[in-house]
Each structure stands twice: as C-alpha cells, then as structure tokens.
Amino acid sequence: MVIVTMFWGLSYTFMVIGLETLDVFNTVALRSFIAFVIAALIFYKKLFKINKKTIYFAMIQGFLLVFTVGLPMFGLSTTSASNAGFLVSLTVVLVPILASIIDKQLPSKTVSIAIICTMIGISVLTINSTLTFQLGDIYCLLTAFAYSIYIIINGKITKSVDSISFGIYQMGFAAIIGGVFCLLFESPQIPTTSSAWIAVLGLGILCSAFGFIGQTVAQQHTSATATSLIFSLEPIFAAIFAVIFLGEIVTIKLLIGGLFIFGGNIIAQLEHFQHIRIVKKASAKTV
C-alpha cells in the first residue's frame, strides 16, 4: 500500500502535465482504458471469475472512480499539486466520520480532535486574503468525499468477491463512463506530445492499473481505516514530486496547513490502533 500511495502522490504531477494538452474526462477515459487493458492481459483468467455482485459493485466503483480521479484534475486548474495532495488526504478523516454515520454513532473524542486539526489545516491552505475559497480547492474537497465513499464500499465488498476481477472491471466501467462524459462535454483526442503520452501512460499503468487494483487486493487483508492511514502519506509524496518535477515552491502556508492536516490524519487513526491492542489483549486472555 505504501508503494501504491507513492504512485498516487506522483499522479498529481502527471495530471498537471496531462492537462496541458488534454481535457479532464478525456484523460480519465484514456488512463482507465489503459489500466483495464493491461490488467486484463495480465490477469485474463480472472475476467471470467465474475458474478452479478461483482459487476454491480464494479459499476458503482467505476462511477466513483471517474469523479475520484476527475475532480482533482478540475481542481488543479486553480490550485497547486501540493495543495491538492493535502486536501484530498482529508479522506483519512472522512472515512471514520462516514463510518460513524453508517453505524449511527457519534464520532469519538479522538476523531473529533482530528476533525478540528484538519479544519484548521483546510482554512490555512484554502482561505485567501479575501476570506474566500478557490474553486479548485472545493473540487479537491469533493474528491476527498468521493474517495472516502469508494474506500468504505471497497472495504465491505472486496472480502466477498474476487478482488482482482473486481478491480479490473472497475477500470473498464470507469473507461466507459469517462468516455461517455468526454463525448458529451469535450472533444475526444489522442495525446499528440511526448509529455502528454508520459502523463497518460503513467496515470494508466502506475496510478490506475497498479494503484487502484493494488488497493482493491490489499483491502482484502486490511481494514478501510488502516488503508486510509497509509493513504495519509500521499500528500507528502505529492509535495515532493511537485517540487522535483513541477518546480513548485514549498511556502510557509503550505507547511503549516499541511502539518495540521497530516497531524489530524494521524490522530484520526489512533483510536483504530487502540482498538487493535484491546482486541489482542482480550484474545491473549482467552488463550
């Protein structure tokens, strides 16, 4: 999952490069199609290990993926790759919040403190001198919400279906849905520059084929909350790659806001590890 998260951090750099010549849904459709073809060729036997449940939820997850990878691309038109990485990482806090809502329970004190920390971080990163949000920041916040739902559904479904088949068909549906949106709202085109091809292939192979399918397989062996903890490393990778490849400058505002969000992400997971310790102690006593 750490390697997967590193590639997601790199995805912001690829998206910035791709947006120089390609539209958003065009890029989403291309990266998803490339990921589907590569995964299908490698795991072709898995294509036939499906049932109605796999197809149904793969369609839902494919739809969510279009927005999970598309919204930050809209956001990058008015915000930096580093900023986007930290804002999307709010997924780490949103997952336990949404899980509490689903379970009809109030967030714990630990999660509440995490929410306060992340809200401070969001304010520092997004509110400008006129006390208004940039549209790009709002797109990134919506991405965090969409991805949180994606993680929760993945966590509930992957243990009852073949995870690789599920992941492959997600990519297929994302390619179809992204392609439809591209036809409706954009002018479809193939990359015409080497940098655009590098961006699309990087997004398709590393970030989608390996990234999302790798996450789907990994979530068979870990919880949604643990997954979101590892995901908290993404903005660190995003900022590093943005500085190296895009020449972005790390500002005091980014450092302070990013630290609050990263701190909130870590605090949000403390309860998860406390719960694990309690379960292990209880299990040890019964042995």
C-alpha positions in Angstrom: 0.0 0.0 0.0 2.9 2.4 0.6 4.2 1.9 -3.0 0.6 2.4 -4.2 0.4 5.6 -2.2 3.7 6.9 -3.6 2.3 6.4 -7.2 -0.9 8.3 -6.2 1.3 11.2 -4.9 3.1 11.1 -8.3 -0.4 11.2 -10.1 -0.8 15.0 -9.3 2.4 15.7 -11.3 1.2 13.5 -14.2 -2.2 15.3 -14.1 -0.7 18.7 -14.3 1.4 17.6 -17.3 -1.6 15.9 -19.0 -3.9 18.9 -18.6 -1.5 21.0 -20.8 -3.0 19.3 -23.9 -5.9 17.0 -22.8 -9.3 17.7 -21.2 -10.3 16.1 -17.9 -12.7 13.3 -18.9 -10.5 12.6 -22.0 -7.6 11.9 -19.6 -9.8 9.9 -17.2 -11.1 7.7 -20.1 -7.6 7.1 -21.5 -5.9 6.2 -18.2 -8.8 3.9 -17.2 -8.8 2.2 -20.6 -5.0 1.6 -20.5 -5.3 0.3 -16.9 -8.2 -2.1 -18.0 -6.3 -3.4 -21.0 -3.0 -4.0 -19.1 -4.8 -5.6 -16.1 -7.0 -7.8 -18.4 -3.9 -9.0 -20.3 -2.0 -9.9 -17.1 -5.0 -11.5 -15.3 -7.1 -12.6 -18.3 -8.2 -15.8 -16.5 -9.8 -13.6 -13.8 -12.1 -11.9 -16.4 -14.4 -15.0 -16.2 -14.5 -15.3 -12.4 -17.4 -12.9 -12.0 -21.0 -12.8 -10.8 -23.8 -10.3 -10.7 -22.5 -8.8 -7.4 -19.0 -8.2 -8.9 -20.4 -6.5 -12.0 -23.0 -4.4 -10.0 -20.4 -3.0 -7.5 -17.7 -2.7 -10.1 -20.1 -0.4 -12.0 -20.7 1.7 -8.8 -17.0 1.9 -8.0 -16.2 2.7 -11.7 -18.6 5.6 -11.5 -17.0 6.8 -8.2 -13.5 6.4 -9.8 -14.4 8.8 -12.6 -15.1 11.5 -10.0 -12.2 10.5 -7.7 -9.7 11.0 -10.5 -11.5 13.6 -12.4 -12.4 16.2 -9.7 -8.8 16.8 -8.7 -7.9 17.5 -12.3 -10.6 20.2 -12.4 -9.1 21.4 -9.1 -5.5 21.6 -10.4 -6.6 24.4 -12.8 -6.7 26.8 -9.9 -4.7 25.2 -7.1 -1.2 23.7 -6.8 -0.4 19.9 -6.9 0.9 20.2 -3.3 -2.2 21.9 -2.1 -4.4 19.3 -3.9 -2.5 16.4 -2.3 -3.1 17.7 1.2 -6.8 18.5 0.6 -7.5 15.1 -0.9 -5.8 13.4 2.0 -8.8 14.5 4.1 -10.1 11.1 3.1 -8.2 9.8 6.1 -10.5 11.8 8.5 -13.7 11.4 6.4 -13.5 7.6 6.4 -14.0 7.2 10.2 -16.6 10.0 10.2 -18.7 8.4 7.5 -18.2 5.0 9.2 -19.6 6.5 12.4 -22.6 7.9 10.4 -23.3 4.5 8.8 -23.0 2.8 12.2 -25.3 5.5 13.7 -22.7 6.6 16.3 -21.3 10.0 17.1 -17.6 10.4 16.3 -15.3 9.7 19.3 -13.3 12.3 21.1 -10.2 11.3 19.2 -11.9 11.7 15.8 -13.4 15.0 16.9 -9.9 16.4 17.8 -8.7 15.1 14.4 -11.6 17.0 12.7 -10.6 20.2 14.4 -7.0 19.8 13.4 -7.9 19.2 9.8 -10.4 22.0 9.6 -7.6 24.4 10.8 -5.3 23.0 8.1 -8.0 23.4 5.5 -8.5 27.0 6.5 -4.8 27.8 6.3 -4.4 26.1 2.9 -7.6 27.3 1.2 -8.9 30.6 2.5 -7.2 33.6 0.8 -6.8 37.2 1.8 -10.4 37.9 0.8 -11.6 35.1 3.1 -13.0 33.0 0.1 -12.3 29.5 -1.2 -10.7 28.9 -4.6 -12.9 26.7 -6.8 -10.0 24.3 -7.3 -9.9 23.7 -3.5 -13.6 22.9 -3.4 -13.1 20.3 -6.2 -10.3 18.7 -4.1 -12.5 18.6 -1.0 -15.2 16.9 -3.1 -12.6 14.4 -4.3 -11.9 13.5 -0.7 -15.6 12.9 0.0 -16.0 10.7 -3.2 -12.8 8.7 -2.4 -14.0 8.1 1.2 -17.1 6.5 -0.1 -15.0 4.5 -2.5 -12.8 3.2 0.3 -15.7 2.2 2.5 -17.5 0.3 -0.3 -14.3 -1.4 -1.2 -13.7 -2.5 2.3 -17.2 -4.1 2.5 -17.2 -5.7 -0.9 -13.6 -7.0 -1.5 -13.9 -9.8 1.1 -16.9 -11.3 -0.7 -15.7 -11.1 -4.4 -12.6 -11.9 -6.4 -10.6 -8.7 -5.8 -8.6 -8.8 -9.0 -11.7 -9.3 -11.2 -13.5 -6.6 -9.2 -10.6 -4.2 -9.8 -10.3 -5.0 -13.5 -14.0 -4.4 -14.2 -13.9 -1.1 -12.1 -11.3 0.2 -14.6 -13.4 -1.0 -17.5 -16.6 0.8 -16.3 -14.5 3.9 -15.4 -13.2 4.0 -19.0 -16.7 3.6 -20.5 -18.3 6.3 -18.2 -15.3 8.7 -18.6 -15.6 8.1 -22.4 -19.3 9.0 -22.4 -18.7 12.2 -20.4 -15.8 13.1 -22.8 -18.2 12.7 -25.8 -20.9 14.7 -24.1 -18.8 17.6 -22.8 -15.4 17.6 -24.6 -13.7 16.8 -27.9 -12.1 13.4 -27.7 -8.4 13.3 -28.8 -5.3 11.1 -28.6 -2.2 12.6 -26.9 0.0 14.4 -29.5 3.1 15.2 -27.5 5.6 13.0 -25.7 4.9 14.7 -22.3 1.2 14.0 -22.7 1.9 10.3 -23.5 4.2 10.1 -20.5 1.4 11.6 -18.3 -1.4 9.3 -19.6 0.8 6.1 -19.5 2.0 7.0 -16.0 -1.6 7.6 -14.8 -2.8 4.4 -16.6 -0.1 2.0 -15.7 1.3 3.2 -12.3 -1.6 5.1 -10.7 -4.6 3.1 -12.1 -3.6 -0.4 -13.1 -1.2 -0.9 -10.2 -2.7 1.7 -7.9 -6.4 1.1 -7.7 -6.3 -2.6 -8.4 -3.4 -3.0 -5.9 -5.6 -1.2 -3.3 -8.5 -3.5 -4.0 -6.3 -6.6 -3.4 -4.7 -5.0 -0.3 -8.0 -4.2 1.2 -8.8 -7.9 1.4 -6.1 -8.1 4.1 -6.6 -4.8 6.0 -9.4 -2.5 7.2 -10.7 0.6 5.5 -9.3 2.7 8.4 -5.9 1.1 8.2 -5.9 1.8 4.4 -6.7 5.4 5.0 -3.8 5.7 7.4 -1.3 4.6 4.8 -3.1 7.0 2.4 -2.1 9.9 4.7 1.4 9.6 3.2 0.1 10.7 -0.2 0.3 14.5 0.3 3.9 14.1 1.4 4.8 12.3 -1.8 2.6 14.7 -3.9 4.6 17.7 -2.5 8.0 16.1 -3.0 7.2 15.2 -6.7 5.7 18.6 -7.3 8.8 20.3 -6.1 11.1 18.0 -8.1 9.2 17.8 -11.4 7.0 20.9 -11.5 9.3 23.4 -9.7 6.6 24.2 -7.1 7.8 26.2 -4.0 7.0 25.0 -0.5 5.6 28.0 1.3 5.1 28.6 5.0 1.3 28.5 4.4 1.6 25.0 2.8 3.9 23.8 5.6 1.6 25.0 8.4 -1.7 23.9 6.8 -0.1 20.6 5.6 1.2 19.8 9.1 -2.3 20.4 10.7 -3.9 18.2 8.1 -1.3 15.5 8.4 -1.5 15.7 12.2 -5.3 15.3 12.0 -4.9 12.3 9.8 -2.6 10.6 12.3 -4.8 11.4 15.3 -7.8 10.0 13.4 -6.1 6.6 13.3 -5.0 6.5 17.0 -8.4 5.0 18.0 -8.0 2.3 15.4 -4.7 1.1 16.9 -6.0 1.4 20.4 -8.9 -0.9 19.4 -6.4 -3.4 17.9 -4.5 -3.5 21.2 -7.6 -4.1 23.2 -8.7 -7.0 20.9 -5.2 -8.6 21.0 -5.2 -8.4 24.9 -8.7 -9.9 25.0 -7.6 -12.7 22.7 -4.5 -13.4 24.7 -6.5 -13.7 27.9 -8.8 -16.3 26.3 -6.0 -18.5 25.1 
